[in-house]
Amino acid sequence: MNNYLDFEKPLVELRAKLSELQKFMDESNLDLSDEMSRFKQRIEKLESEIYNNLTPWQRVQIARHPMRPTTLDYIPLLFENFIELHGDHYYGDDKAIVGGIAKFEGIPVTIIGQLRGRDTKENLLRNFGMPNPEGYRKALRLMKQAEKFNRPIITLIDTKGAFPGKEAEERGQSRALAENIFEMSSLKVPIICIIIGEGASGGALAIGVGNHIHMLENTWFSVIAPESAAALLWKDSSKGQLAANLMKITAPDLKELGIIDEIVPEVKGGAHNNHEEQAMILKSIIKNSLIELSTYSAERIIEHRYNKYRVIGKYKFNNILS
């Protein structure tokens, strides 16, 4: 399977030609350094043209890249002494949500993140990153525990949405999502939410009510996936690209609308190209958030979160009587 996206094909072809030229130069002992330099300049120019002008749909594609770092990829790169905790104390343990306690530069924190798989076997184990209600109840249990022991909460969001199956609904999926959103609004500890991949629907919102919301540069965050929106609007899910380009679901759009706090820069081409470097960029963002929020009292934490959501959204009022 190719690890590049369709719009990256011209870049991949140029890199392949550069590799061939390097091999030929090594084997023939000819000095082709001028040609090599020109090839590298062409590659750098093309990289800038592609990655500095990504469309919303292209960002959606990068967010779905199979090699994109997951919650379990980030945890050992960002935190120390992670201890995973399991179960919701009601039904079972949902492997589509990973949570536990760890230290971030010596500070005890609670980490909660959605988790998809890289291959079919892992995806079946993780339910393709779509949590059941017990996963959200587990997340809430860990958040309440964090509040009890005064630990900041860090959530890593990466889901196509909560699992919509019949069994999930029978076990209270809608209520689990609503309770999480309600309870997170009044927790007395700092909450930092980071969209690391896809952030879809109530499944993302149920661990996404925070004091600070950050998005990696090539991610998306919306009440509905582009394909699902297309199916509703035009009765044709294949028009997902058109929907994505209209919905304002990417980090630059949401930053402009005041829905997120900060865009986390990605390594060139996307986070999947260098997990370690991407984690170091993300670590700096988390550190700054923790430094700011650690100065707030419990009452100010709640007030800050309330005011954040109170001012989201813009509208224009036209007085039809005037």
N, C-alpha and C positions, 0 to 999 in steps of 0.2 A: 504494500500500500504506500502511495506517495504521501510524504509528510509536508507537502506544500499545497497551497490553495490555488484555484484556477487563475486568479488575478496575479499570482506570483510566478506563473510559468515563464514569461520572458526573462525574468531575473534568474530563475533556475537555469535556463538555457545558456545565458551569458556566463554564469559561474561554471557550468560544465565546460564551456569553450576555454575559459581561463585555465581550468584544470588540465585540459588536453594540451594547451600551449605550454604550461609548466612542465608537463611530462615530456613533451617533445624536446623542450630546451634542455632538460636534464639528460635525456638519452643521446642527443646529437651534439652536446657540448657547444651549441651556438648561443651567442649572446642576443637574446630577444627581449632585453629588459625594457626597451622603449615600447615595444608592442604590449608587453605585460602592463606597463604603467598606463597606457591608453585604455586597455581593457578594464583595469581597476577603476579608472576615472569614470568610464561608462557605467560600470556597476554602481558606483557611489551615486552618480547622477540619477540612475533609474531607481535606486532604493529611495532616494529623497522624493522623487516624483510619485512613487507608489505609496510609501508610508506616511508622507506628509499630506496626502490628499485622499485618505480613505473615506469611502462612502459608509453610511450607517450599516448597510447590508454586509459590506466587507468586514466591518468591526464585529458584527454578529458572527460571521464565519470564523474569525480569529478566536472569539470567545468560546467557540465550540471545537476548537482544534483538539484532536485526540491526545496530543502530547502536552497540552496546557497543564501547568502545575495545579494540583488539587490541594484540598485542605491537608491531607496527610503528607504531601510534599512540602508544604510550607511549615508545618508545625516543628519538625526538627531543625529547620533553618532559622526559625524566628524565636523559638522558645527553648528553655532548658527544663529537664526533669519532668517531662509530661507524663501524667498518670491518667489514663482513660477510665472514665466511669460509665457504667452501663445501666440500662433499664429505666422504665418509668414508674416502677413500683405498683403498676396496675396490670399491665398486660405482657410486656416483653421488651426486648432490646431491638431497636431499629438501627440497622447498619448503614442506612442512608444519612444518618446524622452521627457525627463523632463529637464527643465532648469530654472535658476533663479539666484538671488543674495543672498549672505549670508555673514557671517563672519567666518573666520578661525582663532581662537585665537586672535580675535580683528581686523584682517586684512580683509577688504572687498574683496570678490572674486566672480567670476562668475562660476557657476557649471552647467555642461551639461552632461547628461548621458542617455544611452539607457535603456529601461525598459521592461522586460518581465513579464508575470504573473505567479502565482503559481498554479492556477487551470484553468479549461477551460474558465470560465467566465472572469477571469482577462486576460487570454491570448487573448481572442477575443477582449477585450477592448484595449489591448496594441499591437494588431496585432502580437502576439508571439515575440515581441521585434524586429520586422523588420520594420524600419521607411519608410515612404513615402517621396517624395521630399519636401513636406511642413515641415516635421520634420527637414530635413537638412537645409532648408531655415530659420526655426526658430533658429536652432543652430547658423547659421552664423549671423543672426540678433543680437543674444545675444553676440556673440564674438565681433562684431563691436561696440556694446554698451560698452563692457568691455574695448576695446581699447580707446574709447572716454573718459571714466572716469578713465583710468589707473588702471584697476583691473586685477590681474592675473586670468587666466582661468584654471580651473581644469575639465578634462573630464573623465568620467567613462564609459568604453567601455564594452558592453556585448550584442552582437548581432550575430545571425546566418547569417546576411547580410541584405542589403537594400531590401525592398519588391520588388519582380520581376514581379508583376502583370501588366496586360495590362494598367490599369488606371494609375499606377505609371509611366509607361513609357510615356504615353500620356501627363502627367503633367511635364515631364522633369526630370526623375530620374537621368539619366546619367549626364546631365548638372549640376544638384544640387550637385552631388558627386564631379564632377570635379571642380566646383567653390569653394566648401569648401576647398578642398586640395590646390588649387591655393591661395586662400585668407589667409588661415592659415599660409602659408609659409612666409608671409610678415607682419603679425600682430606685433605691436610694444610692446606688453606686454608678460610676461612669460606665456607659455602654458605647463601644466603638464598633461600628458595622462596616465591613469592607466587602464590596462585590468583586470577586476574583474571577468570575466567569459569567454565567448566565444568572439573571435575577428575575425570575418570572412569577407573577401572580402572588396570591396569598401565601404560597409556599416560601417565597423570599421575604415577604413582609413579616411573617411570623417569627423571624429572628432578625428583623431589620429595623426595629424602632430604637434609634440610638441618639446619643448626644452629638456624635459626629458620624456622618456617613461618607465614606470614601469609595471611589470607584477606580479600578485599574483602567487605564486609557482605552483598552480595546475590550470593553465589556458592555452589557446592556442590562437595563433595569426597567421593568414595565409590569403593568397589571395583566398583560396578556402577551403571548409570544407572537411574533409577526405572522407566522403561518396561520395561527388560530384567528388572529384579527382579520386576515385575508379571507378565511373561510366564512366568517360572520358578515363581513362587509360586501364581498363580491362572490360568495359561494364558491370560492376557488382558492384552496390553500397554496397552490403553486405561485400565487401572487404575493408570497411572503416578502420578496425583495421590494416590491412596490410599497407594501405596508411599512416595512422597516424604514424606508426612506421618508415616510410621512409622519411616523409616530413620535419622533423626538425621544428616543429611548437610549441614546448613547451618552457617554460621560460629558462631552462638550455641551450637548443640549441640556442635560439635567443640571449641570453647573450653572448655565445661563439662567435657567428657570428657578434657581435657588433651592433645588431639591437635595442636592448633595453638597458636601463641604469642600472636597478637594479631589482633583484628578491625580491619580498616582501614575507617573510616567512609566512606560514599559520599555524594555530593551528593544532595540531595532528589530522590527518584524514580528514582535509579540513575545509575551512572557515565556512561551514554550521554547524559545531559542536559548535561554540561559536561566534556569531555575534559581541558581545561587545568586546571580547578580540581581534578579528581580526581587528576591527575598530581601536583599540588602536595601534596595530602594524602599520597599514596603516597611521595613523595620524603622527607617527614619521617620516615616509618616506616623506609625503607631507611637513611637517615642514622643513626638511632638504633641500628639493628642493627649497622651497620658500625663505629660508635664503640665499642660494647660488645665485638664479636668481635675487633676489631683489637688489643685488649690481650692476647689469648690466644696462648700459644705453639702451635706445630704439634701438640705432644702433647696440650695441653689442648683444642684444637679437636676432635681425634678423640675424646677422652674425653667431652667435652661432648655430641657427637653420639650417642655410644654410650649415655650415661646418659639422654639425651632419649627415645630409643626403648625403652630398657630399662624405663622406668616407665610407658609408655603402656598403658592397659588396666586395668580394674578387675574384680575378681571377688569373690564371696563363697563361702567354703569352709564347707560344713556337714559336720561329722564324724558320719557315719551310725552310727559304732560307739559314740558316747557316749550 
